[in-house]
Structures are given as C-alpha cells and as structure tokens.
C-alpha cells in the first residue's frame, strides 16, 4: 500500500542513503531535515488522511474499469434474502437462484398478515407447485419456510367471510406445524380433517361454516389422533338449517383433545360430538376437555355437546343459552351410539356450567336398550340450570329393558335448578342404580324415579339427601308431588335430611309412590329426618301417598299428615 511504500522509503533513507553521504556535512544536514519531515508525515499518515475522498476516488476508478458492476451482479445472483410486497411480486422475480431466500410482506397484498419467508430451490422431478405453500419462480420453486407457529393467512387464507378457505386451511393443518393461528375476521370453510397433533387458536376469530347439513360437514373433524387443542374461535353456520347429522367439531377415536374459550352460535345440529366408529375400541377415545365455551342458539339446534362413547370426559365452566329445539335432548347429551359394540362410557364430569332457556334438558342420556352397555362414574355437580320452557328439565337418564348392561354410580350434587312450570321435571331416572342426589336446590322442579307403570324398568339404591325443594304460588306450578317413585321389588330409596317448602295454594304431596299392577314390596323406602314446611293453608296434605314408607324423625307443620 501507499503507507507501506513510505515506511520502506524511510528505512532505505536511514540505513543506506544517510550513511553514504556522511562525509558531506552540508548534504547530511539537509538530508536529515528532509528525513525528519518525511518521518513525521508517515507517523501521522492516518490522522491526516481523508478516508471518504480516498473511497470516492477508489469507487470512481472501479466504475471506470467496470470492476464495481461485476461485483454487484455477482451479489444479486447469490444466496441473499430478497424482499417483496406479496407472493405475486415474488413470482415475477428474476434474480433468485437455488439456495436463496425470499421474504414477503403479505400473501395477497402488503400487510395482509400473510407475510412469510420462502426457500428458493430447484424443483423435484415432475414437481408441480400447489400455489399454497409452493410457487413457480422462473426455473425454481419458492417453498414456504414452515415454523412451529404460523398464521392461516400465511397459507393464503382470506378473512373476508366469503372466500372458501377449505384447501388452504387443510394444507396448513396437514403441514406438520405445531400451532395454527387465525387472525381477526371471518374465515369461510367446509370440513377440515385433523389427523395429527396440533393447536388451533384465534382471538375471537369468527369461523363461518360453509356446509353444515351432512354428517361430513362442520368445521373440524378430529380423527384417530391425539393432543389436539382448539381455542379462541367463534363458530357460526353460513346458513341455518336444522339437521340431526350436523355438527361443528367432531371428535372421533381421539385422545387428549381440548376445546376451550370457543363460542358456538346457532348451530344447525350439535356444537361438539364425541364419538367412535364401528369396531373401534373405546379406549381410543378418552381425556376430552371442554371448558370456558359458550353455546348460544335461537332454540332450533340439536344438542350443544353429545357424547356417543368414551371416558374421562371433562365438561366444565361453560355457558348454554337457548341452544336446542324442544324435542331434542338438550345441552349435554350422553347417548350410547352402537349398542352391539358393547360400549364403555365412564368417568364423565359435568361441573360448574350454566344453562339458561334450554328447551330440552341440561344433561340428558338414554337408550332404548342397555344390552352390552357399561355406563358408570358420572358426576353432575355445581351447575346452575334455568328451565324456562315446557317439558324442560335439569337431569334426565332413561334406559330400556335391562339385560347385560351395567348403568351405575351417578352423583348429582350441589346444583341449583330453577323451573317455572309444573311440567319441569328437575330429575328423571329410569333403569339406573347407585345414584346419589345430594345437596341440590330445586326451585319448582320435581324428581321422578322409574319408568311407566307398564314397564319392568325402575331404579334402585337411590339416595336423595340434603336437598331443598321449593314451590311458589304460580298457577303454572300447581303440581302433585316433589318426588314421584315407581315402586319395584328390589328397590332401595333413601330420602333423608331434605327440606320441602311450598306455598298455601300448592296442593302438593311431597312424596307420591306409584305401585305397579302386581303391588311389589320394595326392599326399603326410608323417609328420615326431613323437614316439611307449608306456611299457611286450609287444606291438609299427606307427606306420602299410596305407600307406607319408613318414616322416622321428620319435622312437619300442622297441615300435613
């Protein structure tokens, strides 16, 4: 360099020239002065150097020689990252080569939420771009660089509520990413099938269901997989047409599935179904969690949640408002599907939920036969239910003629049930055993145990303990009893430590027993330590009718006998 040349010159002067002229005193003095000036210049070279001027001079020289143009061209055809407004502008690029990268600021348009990174590579043999995650760019393929968490918009989804996003959402779900997020807006789609672990979430995103009239319809079908989480989504059908086979989320033969913080509005059929296919073991359907969801309808749906099979199903802290038709089961339906497959449905927990305006029951279950059915360990607790329509109720389980089935171990505990008509049966049981009804509050509802008098199906080992039953003075609430029990030979019913309160114009027998035609004698009907209160009346009522139960330690006012 120039600096190195100056240093070399100093060395030459000091060690060659100056010693040679030492015999000439005048020459030596002049040379020594010039040497010191040169040495000072060299030592302060970088302090005095104008770097920018030197750079400009060098660039001017490179432009004149053509060197600069060659360097820039080489860089542009390199493995650098190049930016584009959207996918369309990336596809028009001509400066990309194998191994380079492209970065878009949007998918369809700039800043539409679909910006992503693409890897530029050579196409595989006979490869055709799918125009969702791969695109043709000149002689190359631009492939979406997948990350653990991605947005639906990065796969080309539009949130306008009218564009069909089915293929793009399905591609995203099948891509192998861990998390798929939906941004704001409405995403229209047909059924999406999920067959591998994934988390799908939004922030109140509206998911409009395009087709909801066939059993294959709905939005998400979770099939034969595990570890699927869906949260923060709002589901609504594009058009509302009631159908028995409609559903929004179908959980089929899957385990560890969580649905939380979602809203299901005006469903054509069911909001969520938990089911299994024929000839599939029930132990492939378990650990289903549904919580913090809202099911809101216009009174023309099927059920909010239906369980056809499975075990370890947890439904809690949900809100139900007018979701079903009057002739449909209700908010939460346990409905054994294929009886001949010998189903095992057990460990079901329905807790801390609220229901308002349901035309069916809050919890419903039953089958025309219980052949081969094992249904047990069902807990219904800490719920609040407002029954506001004809023939609605809180909890109803009814099964047909007993055979090889085993239906037992139910707990109905600490619920509050508000009814406004005498047709509201708070609890209906038929064909069950080992049921504990404990610590509930029933405002204007009543309990019936056993089926029709002509059937041979009844309930046994039923404990009704520590509940409060009330009746107001409304003319719509003039019923006949608080508890209606169909007697059976092997029946054991304990009515203990309950409180029965009803107003003056309510001619109510607290307990009514209906014997079958052969006048069976139950094993035990115990009515112990209850309180019967009727503030004012001029008409006496019986505590029990049609059967002399074992009455011990009860407290009653003077108008009861």
C-alpha positions as CSV (number, residue, x, y, z in Angstrom):
1,X,0.0,0.0,0.0
2,X,0.9,3.7,-0.2
3,X,1.7,3.7,3.6
4,X,3.9,0.6,3.3
5,X,5.8,2.2,0.5
6,X,6.5,5.3,2.7
7,X,7.7,3.1,5.5
8,X,10.0,1.3,3.1
9,X,11.4,4.6,1.9
10,X,12.2,5.7,5.5
11,X,14.1,2.5,6.1
12,X,16.1,2.9,2.9
13,X,17.0,6.6,3.7
14,X,18.0,5.8,7.3
15,X,20.1,2.7,6.6
16,X,21.5,3.3,3.0
17,X,21.4,6.9,1.9
18,X,22.3,8.8,5.1
19,X,25.4,6.6,5.9
20,X,26.7,7.1,2.3
21,X,26.7,10.9,2.5
22,X,28.1,11.3,6.0
23,X,31.3,12.9,4.6
24,X,29.4,15.9,3.3
25,X,28.3,17.9,6.3
26,X,26.0,20.3,4.4
27,X,24.4,17.4,2.5
28,X,24.0,15.4,5.7
29,X,22.2,18.3,7.5
30,X,19.8,18.9,4.6
31,X,19.1,15.2,4.2
32,X,18.5,14.8,7.9
33,X,15.9,17.6,7.9
34,X,14.0,16.2,4.9
35,X,14.1,12.8,6.6
36,X,12.5,14.1,9.8
37,X,9.8,15.8,7.8
38,X,9.1,12.5,5.9
39,X,9.1,10.5,9.1
40,X,6.6,12.9,10.8
41,X,4.3,12.7,7.7
42,X,4.4,8.9,7.8
43,X,3.8,8.6,11.6
44,X,0.7,10.9,11.3
45,X,-0.5,9.5,8.0
46,X,-3.9,8.2,9.2
47,X,-4.6,11.3,11.2
48,X,-4.3,13.4,8.2
49,X,-5.9,11.0,5.7
50,X,-9.3,12.0,4.1
51,X,-10.9,8.5,4.1
52,X,-14.1,9.4,2.3
53,X,-12.1,11.1,-0.5
54,X,-9.9,8.0,-0.9
55,X,-13.1,5.8,-1.0
56,X,-14.7,8.0,-3.6
57,X,-11.5,8.0,-5.7
58,X,-11.4,4.2,-5.5
59,X,-15.1,3.8,-6.5
60,X,-14.6,6.2,-9.4
61,X,-11.7,4.1,-10.5
62,X,-13.7,0.8,-10.2
63,X,-16.6,2.3,-12.2
64,X,-14.3,3.3,-15.0
65,X,-12.7,-0.1,-15.1
66,X,-16.1,-2.0,-14.8
67,X,-15.0,-3.8,-11.7
68,X,-17.8,-2.4,-9.5
69,X,-20.6,-3.5,-11.9
70,X,-19.2,-7.1,-11.8
71,X,-19.2,-7.2,-8.0
72,X,-22.9,-6.0,-7.8
73,X,-24.0,-8.5,-10.4
74,X,-22.3,-11.3,-8.5
75,X,-24.1,-10.4,-5.3
76,X,-27.5,-10.1,-6.8
77,X,-27.2,-13.7,-8.1
78,X,-26.3,-15.0,-4.6
79,X,-28.0,-16.7,-1.6
80,X,-29.1,-13.5,0.0
81,X,-32.7,-12.6,1.3
82,X,-34.8,-10.5,-1.1
83,X,-37.9,-8.7,-0.1
84,X,-41.2,-8.5,-2.0
85,X,-44.6,-6.9,-1.3
86,X,-46.6,-10.2,-1.8
87,X,-46.4,-13.6,-3.4
88,X,-47.4,-12.3,-6.8
89,X,-44.4,-10.0,-7.0
90,X,-42.1,-12.7,-5.7
91,X,-43.2,-15.0,-8.6
92,X,-42.1,-12.3,-11.1
93,X,-38.6,-12.1,-9.7
94,X,-35.6,-12.9,-12.0
95,X,-32.7,-12.6,-9.6
96,X,-33.3,-15.6,-7.4
97,X,-31.1,-18.7,-7.6
98,X,-31.1,-22.1,-5.9
99,X,-30.5,-21.7,-2.1
100,X,-31.5,-18.1,-1.9
101,X,-34.4,-16.8,0.2
102,X,-37.4,-14.5,-0.4
103,X,-39.3,-12.5,2.3
104,X,-42.8,-11.3,1.5
105,X,-44.7,-8.5,3.4
106,X,-48.1,-10.1,2.7
107,X,-49.7,-13.0,0.9
108,X,-52.3,-11.4,-1.4
109,X,-51.4,-7.8,-0.6
110,X,-48.9,-6.0,1.5
111,X,-49.5,-6.1,5.3
112,X,-52.5,-8.6,5.0
113,X,-51.0,-10.8,7.8
114,X,-49.6,-13.4,5.3
115,X,-46.0,-12.2,5.1
116,X,-43.6,-15.1,5.3
117,X,-40.1,-16.5,4.3
118,X,-39.7,-18.7,1.3
119,X,-36.8,-21.0,0.4
120,X,-35.7,-20.9,-3.3
121,X,-34.8,-24.3,-4.6
122,X,-34.6,-26.5,-7.7
123,X,-37.8,-28.3,-8.4
124,X,-38.1,-32.1,-7.8
125,X,-38.6,-34.3,-10.7
126,X,-42.1,-33.8,-12.2
127,X,-43.0,-31.4,-9.3
128,X,-45.9,-29.1,-9.8
129,X,-46.3,-26.1,-7.4
130,X,-49.5,-26.3,-5.3
131,X,-49.8,-22.4,-5.2
132,X,-50.5,-22.5,-1.5
133,X,-47.1,-23.4,0.0
134,X,-45.0,-23.8,-3.2
135,X,-44.9,-21.5,-6.2
136,X,-43.0,-21.5,-9.5
137,X,-40.5,-18.6,-9.7
138,X,-38.7,-18.8,-13.1
139,X,-36.8,-22.1,-13.2
140,X,-37.1,-22.6,-9.4
141,X,-39.6,-23.4,-6.7
142,X,-40.3,-21.0,-3.8
143,X,-41.3,-23.1,-0.8
144,X,-42.9,-21.6,2.3
145,X,-40.5,-21.9,5.2
146,X,-42.5,-23.6,8.0
147,X,-42.2,-22.6,11.6
148,X,-43.6,-24.1,14.8
149,X,-46.3,-21.4,14.9
150,X,-47.9,-19.9,11.8
151,X,-50.9,-17.9,10.8
152,X,-53.7,-19.1,8.5
153,X,-53.1,-16.0,6.4
154,X,-49.5,-17.3,5.6
155,X,-51.2,-20.2,3.8
156,X,-53.3,-17.7,1.7
157,X,-56.5,-17.7,3.8
158,X,-58.7,-14.7,3.5
159,X,-60.7,-13.3,6.4
160,X,-63.5,-11.7,4.3
161,X,-66.2,-14.2,5.2
162,X,-66.9,-15.1,1.5
163,X,-63.8,-16.7,0.2
164,X,-63.7,-20.5,0.5
165,X,-60.5,-21.3,2.5
166,X,-61.0,-25.1,2.8
167,X,-58.0,-26.2,0.7
168,X,-55.7,-23.6,2.3
169,X,-56.7,-24.5,5.9
170,X,-56.4,-28.2,5.2
171,X,-53.0,-27.7,3.8
172,X,-52.0,-25.7,6.9
173,X,-53.3,-28.5,9.2
174,X,-51.5,-31.2,7.2
175,X,-48.2,-29.3,7.1
176,X,-46.9,-30.6,10.4
177,X,-46.7,-27.2,12.2
178,X,-47.4,-27.2,15.9
179,X,-49.6,-24.1,16.1
180,X,-52.0,-22.6,13.6
181,X,-53.4,-19.2,14.5
182,X,-56.3,-17.3,12.9
183,X,-56.2,-13.5,12.8
184,X,-59.1,-11.2,13.0
185,X,-62.0,-11.6,10.6
186,X,-64.3,-14.3,9.3
187,X,-62.9,-17.5,7.7
188,X,-65.3,-19.5,5.5
189,X,-64.6,-23.2,5.1
190,X,-66.0,-26.7,4.6
191,X,-65.0,-29.5,6.9
192,X,-61.3,-29.7,7.9
193,X,-59.9,-33.1,8.9
194,X,-57.3,-33.2,11.7
195,X,-55.2,-36.4,11.9
196,X,-52.1,-35.3,13.8
197,X,-51.3,-33.3,16.9
198,X,-51.9,-29.5,16.5
199,X,-53.0,-26.4,18.4
200,X,-55.5,-24.2,16.5
201,X,-56.3,-20.9,18.1
202,X,-57.7,-17.4,17.4
203,X,-58.7,-14.3,19.4
204,X,-62.4,-14.5,19.0
205,X,-62.0,-15.2,15.3
206,X,-65.2,-16.0,13.6
207,X,-65.2,-19.3,11.7
208,X,-68.2,-19.4,9.3
209,X,-69.2,-23.0,8.5
210,X,-69.9,-23.3,4.8
211,X,-71.7,-26.6,4.8
212,X,-73.3,-28.0,7.9
213,X,-76.0,-30.3,6.6
214,X,-74.3,-33.6,6.2
215,X,-72.5,-35.9,8.6
216,X,-69.2,-35.0,6.9
217,X,-69.9,-31.3,7.4
218,X,-68.9,-29.0,10.1
219,X,-65.6,-27.2,10.6
220,X,-63.2,-29.6,12.3
221,X,-63.2,-33.4,12.2
222,X,-60.6,-34.7,14.7
223,X,-59.9,-38.3,13.6
224,X,-57.7,-41.0,15.1
225,X,-55.2,-38.7,16.7
226,X,-54.1,-37.2,20.0
227,X,-53.1,-33.9,21.5
228,X,-55.3,-31.5,19.6
229,X,-56.2,-28.1,21.1
230,X,-58.7,-25.7,19.7
231,X,-59.3,-22.3,21.5
232,X,-60.4,-18.7,20.9
233,X,-62.6,-19.4,17.9
234,X,-66.2,-18.4,17.1
235,X,-68.3,-20.8,15.1
236,X,-71.4,-19.9,13.1
237,X,-73.0,-21.7,10.1
238,X,-73.2,-19.7,6.9
239,X,-76.9,-20.6,6.7
240,X,-79.1,-22.1,9.5
241,X,-81.0,-25.3,8.6
242,X,-81.7,-27.8,11.3
243,X,-80.2,-31.3,10.8
244,X,-79.8,-34.3,13.1
245,X,-76.4,-35.1,11.5
246,X,-74.9,-31.6,11.6
247,X,-72.0,-30.8,13.9
248,X,-69.3,-28.2,14.3
249,X,-66.5,-30.2,15.9
250,X,-66.4,-33.9,15.5
251,X,-64.0,-35.8,17.9
252,X,-63.7,-39.3,16.6
253,X,-61.4,-42.1,18.1
254,X,-59.1,-39.5,19.5
255,X,-57.4,-38.8,22.9
256,X,-56.3,-35.7,24.8
257,X,-58.4,-33.2,22.9
258,X,-59.1,-29.8,24.4
259,X,-61.8,-27.3,23.3
260,X,-61.7,-24.1,25.3
261,X,-62.7,-20.5,25.1
262,X,-64.8,-21.0,21.9
263,X,-68.3,-19.8,21.1
264,X,-70.8,-21.8,19.1
265,X,-73.6,-19.8,17.7
266,X,-76.9,-21.0,16.2
267,X,-75.7,-24.5,15.4
268,X,-77.7,-26.5,12.8
269,X,-77.1,-29.7,14.8
270,X,-74.6,-30.3,17.5
271,X,-71.8,-28.0,18.6
272,X,-69.4,-30.8,19.6
273,X,-69.8,-34.6,19.2
274,X,-67.6,-37.2,20.9
275,X,-67.9,-40.5,19.1
276,X,-66.2,-43.6,17.7
277,X,-66.5,-45.6,14.6
278,X,-67.8,-49.2,14.4
279,X,-65.4,-51.9,15.6
280,X,-63.0,-49.4,17.3
281,X,-62.0,-50.0,20.9
282,X,-63.4,-47.4,23.3
283,X,-60.0,-46.9,24.9
284,X,-59.0,-44.9,21.8
285,X,-61.4,-42.2,22.8
286,X,-60.6,-40.6,26.2
287,X,-59.4,-37.5,28.0
288,X,-61.6,-34.9,26.3
289,X,-61.7,-31.4,27.9
290,X,-64.4,-28.9,27.0
291,X,-64.4,-25.7,29.1
292,X,-64.9,-21.9,29.1
293,X,-67.1,-22.2,26.0
294,X,-70.4,-20.6,25.1
295,X,-73.2,-22.3,23.3
296,X,-75.8,-19.8,22.2
297,X,-78.7,-20.5,19.8
298,X,-82.1,-19.5,18.7
299,X,-83.9,-22.6,20.1
300,X,-83.5,-24.6,16.8
301,X,-80.4,-26.8,17.3
302,X,-79.9,-30.4,18.3
303,X,-77.5,-30.6,21.3
304,X,-74.7,-28.4,22.4
305,X,-72.5,-31.4,23.3
306,X,-73.2,-35.1,22.5
307,X,-71.2,-38.0,23.9
308,X,-71.7,-41.2,22.0
309,X,-68.8,-43.0,23.6
310,X,-65.6,-42.5,25.5
311,X,-64.2,-42.0,29.0
312,X,-62.6,-39.3,31.1
313,X,-64.6,-36.5,29.6
314,X,-64.5,-33.2,31.4
315,X,-67.1,-30.5,30.7
316,X,-66.9,-27.5,33.0
317,X,-67.4,-23.8,33.2
318,X,-69.4,-23.5,30.0
319,X,-72.5,-21.3,29.3
320,X,-75.5,-22.6,27.4
321,X,-78.3,-20.3,26.3
322,X,-81.4,-21.5,24.3
323,X,-79.3,-23.9,22.1
324,X,-81.8,-26.6,21.3
325,X,-85.2,-27.5,19.9
326,X,-87.9,-28.6,22.4
327,X,-87.9,-32.2,21.1
328,X,-84.1,-32.6,21.3
329,X,-82.2,-33.9,24.3
330,X,-80.5,-30.7,25.5
331,X,-77.2,-29.1,26.4
332,X,-75.2,-32.1,27.3
333,X,-76.3,-35.5,25.9
334,X,-74.8,-38.9,26.8
335,X,-76.3,-41.1,24.1
336,X,-74.8,-44.6,23.6
337,X,-74.4,-45.0,19.8
338,X,-73.7,-48.5,18.7
339,X,-75.1,-50.7,21.5
340,X,-74.0,-54.0,19.9
341,X,-70.3,-52.9,20.2
342,X,-70.5,-53.2,24.0
343,X,-69.7,-49.6,24.8
344,X,-67.9,-48.5,27.9
345,X,-68.8,-44.9,28.8
346,X,-67.5,-43.8,32.2
347,X,-65.8,-41.1,34.2
348,X,-67.8,-38.2,32.8
349,X,-67.6,-34.9,34.7
350,X,-70.1,-32.1,34.0
351,X,-69.4,-29.3,36.5
352,X,-69.7,-25.6,37.1
353,X,-71.8,-25.0,34.0
354,X,-74.7,-22.5,33.5
355,X,-77.8,-23.1,31.4
356,X,-80.5,-20.6,30.5
357,X,-83.5,-21.1,28.4
358,X,-82.8,-24.6,27.3
359,X,-85.9,-26.2,25.7
360,X,-84.5,-29.7,26.4
361,X,-82.6,-30.8,29.5
362,X,-79.3,-29.5,30.7
363,X,-78.0,-33.1,31.0
364,X,-79.7,-35.9,29.1
365,X,-78.9,-39.5,28.5
366,X,-80.6,-42.8,27.5
367,X,-81.1,-45.6,25.1
368,X,-83.9,-47.9,24.1
369,X,-81.8,-50.8,25.4
370,X,-78.8,-51.2,27.6
371,X,-77.6,-54.5,26.1
372,X,-73.8,-54.6,26.4
373,X,-73.7,-51.1,27.8
374,X,-71.4,-50.1,30.7
375,X,-72.2,-46.6,31.8
376,X,-70.8,-45.6,35.2
377,X,-69.0,-42.9,37.2
378,X,-70.9,-39.9,36.1
379,X,-70.6,-36.7,38.1
380,X,-73.0,-33.8,37.7
381,X,-72.2,-31.1,40.2
382,X,-72.2,-27.3,40.9
383,X,-74.2,-26.4,37.9
384,X,-77.0,-23.7,37.6
385,X,-79.9,-24.5,35.3
386,X,-82.9,-22.3,34.4
387,X,-85.7,-24.4,32.9
388,X,-87.9,-21.9,31.1
389,X,-90.0,-23.9,28.6
390,X,-92.5,-26.7,28.5
391,X,-91.2,-30.2,29.4
392,X,-87.6,-29.0,30.0
393,X,-85.6,-30.1,33.0
394,X,-82.1,-30.5,34.5
395,X,-81.1,-34.1,34.5
396,X,-82.8,-37.0,32.7
397,X,-81.4,-40.5,32.2
398,X,-83.7,-43.2,30.8
399,X,-82.8,-46.7,29.6
400,X,-84.8,-49.6,28.2
401,X,-85.3,-53.1,29.3
402,X,-82.3,-54.4,31.4
403,X,-80.2,-57.1,30.0
404,X,-76.4,-57.3,30.1
405,X,-76.0,-53.6,30.7
406,X,-74.5,-52.1,33.8
407,X,-75.6,-48.5,34.5
408,X,-74.5,-47.2,37.9
409,X,-72.6,-44.8,40.1
410,X,-74.1,-41.4,39.3
411,X,-73.6,-38.3,41.6
412,X,-75.8,-35.3,41.2
413,X,-74.5,-32.8,43.7
414,X,-74.7,-29.1,44.7
415,X,-76.7,-28.0,41.7
416,X,-79.3,-25.1,41.6
417,X,-82.3,-25.8,39.4
418,X,-84.9,-23.2,38.7
419,X,-88.1,-24.2,36.9
420,X,-91.2,-22.2,36.0
421,X,-93.8,-24.9,35.1
422,X,-95.2,-28.0,36.8
423,X,-94.1,-30.0,33.7
424,X,-90.4,-29.3,34.5
425,X,-89.0,-32.5,35.9
426,X,-85.8,-31.5,37.6
427,X,-84.5,-35.0,37.6
428,X,-85.9,-38.1,35.7
429,X,-84.3,-41.6,36.3
430,X,-85.2,-44.9,34.7
431,X,-83.2,-48.1,34.7
432,X,-80.3,-47.0,36.9
433,X,-78.7,-47.9,40.2
434,X,-76.4,-46.3,42.8
435,X,-77.4,-42.7,42.3
436,X,-76.7,-40.0,44.9
437,X,-78.7,-36.8,44.6
438,X,-77.1,-34.6,47.3
439,X,-77.2,-31.0,48.4
440,X,-79.1,-29.6,45.4
441,X,-81.7,-26.8,45.4
442,X,-84.8,-27.4,43.3
443,X,-87.0,-24.4,42.8
444,X,-90.3,-25.6,41.4
445,X,-88.9,-28.8,39.9
446,X,-89.7,-32.4,40.8
447,X,-88.0,-35.8,40.7
448,X,-89.4,-38.9,39.2
449,X,-87.8,-42.3,39.6
450,X,-88.8,-45.3,37.4
451,X,-90.5,-45.6,34.1
452,X,-94.1,-46.1,33.0
453,X,-96.2,-48.4,35.2
454,X,-96.4,-51.0,32.4
455,X,-92.6,-51.3,32.1
456,X,-90.3,-53.5,34.2
457,X,-87.6,-51.0,34.4
458,X,-87.0,-49.0,37.6
459,X,-84.2,-47.6,39.7
460,X,-82.6,-48.9,42.9
461,X,-80.3,-47.8,45.6
462,X,-81.2,-44.1,45.1
463,X,-80.1,-41.6,47.8
464,X,-81.9,-38.3,48.0
465,X,-80.1,-36.5,50.8
466,X,-79.7,-32.9,52.0
467,X,-81.7,-31.2,49.1
468,X,-84.0,-28.2,49.3
469,X,-87.3,-28.4,47.3
470,X,-89.5,-25.3,46.9
471,X,-92.8,-24.4,45.2
472,X,-94.1,-20.9,44.6
473,X,-97.7,-19.9,44.3
474,X,-97.8,-19.5,40.5
475,X,-100.8,-21.1,38.8
476,X,-98.4,-22.7,36.3
477,X,-96.8,-24.6,39.2
478,X,-99.7,-26.5,40.7
479,X,-98.1,-29.9,40.7
480,X,-98.9,-33.1,42.6
481,X,-95.6,-34.0,44.2
482,X,-92.0,-33.2,44.8
483,X,-90.8,-36.8,44.4
484,X,-92.5,-39.4,42.3
485,X,-91.3,-43.0,42.9
486,X,-92.4,-46.0,40.9
487,X,-92.2,-49.0,43.3
488,X,-90.3,-52.1,42.5
489,X,-89.5,-55.3,44.3
490,X,-85.7,-54.8,44.7
491,X,-85.9,-51.0,45.2
492,X,-84.0,-49.2,47.8
493,X,-84.6,-45.4,48.1
494,X,-83.4,-43.2,50.9
495,X,-85.0,-39.7,51.3
496,X,-83.0,-38.2,54.2
497,X,-82.4,-34.7,55.7
498,X,-84.2,-32.8,52.9
499,X,-86.3,-29.6,53.2
500,X,-89.6,-29.3,51.4
501,X,-91.2,-25.8,51.3
502,X,-94.3,-24.8,49.4
503,X,-96.9,-22.1,49.5
504,X,-100.5,-22.1,50.5
505,X,-102.3,-22.7,47.2
506,X,-100.0,-25.6,46.3
507,X,-101.9,-28.8,46.9
508,X,-98.7,-31.0,46.8
509,X,-98.0,-34.4,48.3
510,X,-94.2,-34.2,48.9
511,X,-93.8,-37.9,48.1
512,X,-96.0,-40.0,45.8
513,X,-95.5,-43.7,45.3
514,X,-96.9,-45.4,42.2
515,X,-97.1,-49.2,42.6
516,X,-97.1,-51.5,39.6
517,X,-100.0,-53.7,38.9
518,X,-98.6,-56.6,41.0
519,X,-98.2,-54.4,44.1
520,X,-94.5,-55.1,44.6
521,X,-92.9,-54.6,48.0
522,X,-89.7,-52.6,47.8
523,X,-86.7,-53.6,49.9
524,X,-86.6,-50.2,51.6
525,X,-88.2,-46.8,51.2
526,X,-86.8,-44.7,54.0
527,X,-88.1,-41.1,54.7
528,X,-85.9,-39.9,57.6
529,X,-85.1,-36.6,59.2
530,X,-86.7,-34.4,56.6
531,X,-88.4,-31.0,57.2
532,X,-91.8,-30.3,55.6
533,X,-93.0,-26.7,55.7
534,X,-96.2,-25.3,54.4
535,X,-96.6,-21.7,55.9
536,X,-100.4,-21.3,55.6
537,X,-103.2,-23.4,54.2
538,X,-106.7,-24.5,54.9
539,X,-106.3,-27.9,53.2
540,X,-104.4,-30.7,54.7
541,X,-101.9,-32.7,52.6
542,X,-100.2,-36.1,53.0
543,X,-96.5,-36.3,53.2
544,X,-96.7,-39.7,51.4
545,X,-99.4,-41.3,49.3
546,X,-100.0,-44.8,48.1
547,X,-97.3,-46.4,50.2
548,X,-96.4,-46.6,53.9
549,X,-92.8,-45.7,53.8
550,X,-90.4,-46.0,56.8
551,X,-91.0,-42.6,58.4
552,X,-88.6,-41.6,61.1
553,X,-87.5,-38.2,62.6
554,X,-89.3,-36.0,60.2
555,X,-90.5,-32.5,61.1
556,X,-93.7,-31.2,59.6
557,X,-96.2,-28.4,60.2
558,X,-99.8,-29.0,61.4
559,X,-101.3,-29.0,58.0
560,X,-99.5,-32.2,56.9
561,X,-100.4,-35.7,57.8
